[in-house]
């Protein structure tokens, strides 16, 4: 997948889904983010597991441009980057995650 195609893939995933998580299945921080989202009752959100994708490095490079970080998870709610595993767990513990999801119509 070309750089432009990768950018289009990522941009479309963010635009077309109320919540999207760019993740790797074995990553503990990814599990932490998904657990926090599941704990507040979110269902049917988009999870893109990138570790077996041919363009994984290009996706992570584009994440660096978008979010100032290329590590996973990269969690987007309502088209906005909200953080990784620690940040999403913190939003949950502060009682901010559920209202944020309700605001974008994800809950």
MOWO-V43574 format. One line per field, one symbol per residue. psi: psi as a letter, one per 20 degrees, with the letter a starting at -180 (. if undefined). Layout:
# MOWO-V43574
psi = ???
This chain:
# MOWO-V43574
psi = prghhggggggggghiphppoprphiphhghgghggghhjjpqkrppooihjqhkghhghghhgghjjqjrqqopppkippiabgggghggghijigghghhhjji.
